[in-house]
Amino acid sequence: MNMRERILAKLQAAFDPKALDVVDDSEAHRGHGGYREGGNTHFNVTIKADAFNGLSRVAQQRLINKELVQEFEDGLHALSLSVQTTKA
């Protein structure tokens, strides 16, 4: 399972999102810190879930980062997050 699949699986299991998109953006960071040949280091995540309702942006991001501790240890370098609640 590659890093994108791992991120998808963990976020799906943890948050049962209404919408989830994970894009490997590693190539755009070639030559920058944390980049490795072959990618799997920089990702853009868009997620919409009930779990984020009523939480601050920082609290939302902390929840996500907590779920991906092992991925960061295994080479995930950067995560750009777009977190959406399900309440208007």
C-alpha positions in Angstrom: 0.0 0.0 0.0 1.5 3.4 -1.0 1.4 6.5 1.2 -1.7 7.9 -0.5 -3.6 4.7 0.1 -2.5 4.6 3.7 -3.6 8.2 4.3 -7.0 7.5 2.6 -7.6 4.3 4.6 -6.7 5.9 8.0 -8.7 9.1 7.4 -11.7 7.1 6.2 -11.6 4.8 9.2 -11.1 7.6 11.7 -13.6 10.2 10.5 -16.1 8.4 8.2 -16.0 11.5 5.9 -18.7 12.7 3.6 -16.0 13.7 1.2 -12.3 12.8 1.0 -9.6 13.6 -1.6 -5.9 12.9 -1.2 -3.5 14.2 -3.9 0.2 13.4 -4.0 1.8 16.8 -4.7 5.3 15.7 -4.2 6.6 16.5 -7.7 5.8 20.1 -7.2 8.3 20.1 -4.3 11.2 18.7 -6.2 14.4 20.3 -4.9 12.8 21.4 -1.7 13.2 20.0 1.8 11.7 16.6 2.4 11.4 15.7 -1.3 12.4 12.2 -2.2 12.6 10.6 -5.7 9.4 8.7 -6.3 7.1 11.0 -4.4 5.0 10.0 -1.4 6.2 12.9 0.7 3.9 15.9 0.1 0.1 15.6 0.0 -3.0 17.8 -0.3 -6.0 16.6 1.7 -9.5 17.8 1.4 -11.9 16.3 3.9 -15.4 16.9 5.1 -16.7 15.2 8.2 -19.1 15.5 11.2 -16.1 15.0 13.5 -14.8 18.5 12.7 -18.1 20.3 13.6 -17.5 22.8 16.4 -13.7 22.5 16.4 -11.2 25.2 15.8 -9.0 24.8 12.7 -6.0 23.9 14.9 -8.1 21.2 16.7 -9.2 19.8 13.4 -5.6 19.6 12.1 -4.4 18.0 15.4 -7.0 15.3 15.0 -5.8 14.5 11.5 -2.1 14.6 12.4 -2.7 12.3 15.3 -4.2 9.7 12.9 -1.2 10.0 10.6 1.7 9.7 13.2 3.1 6.5 11.6 2.9 8.0 8.1 5.0 11.0 9.2 7.5 8.6 10.8 7.6 6.6 7.6 8.5 9.6 5.3 5.4 11.8 5.0 6.9 15.3 5.0 4.1 17.8 4.4 0.4 17.7 4.5 -1.7 20.6 3.2 -5.2 20.4 4.7 -8.6 21.7 3.6 -11.0 20.7 6.4 -14.7 21.2 6.1 -17.5 20.7 8.6 -20.9 19.3 7.7 -22.7 22.2 9.5 -23.3 25.5 7.7 
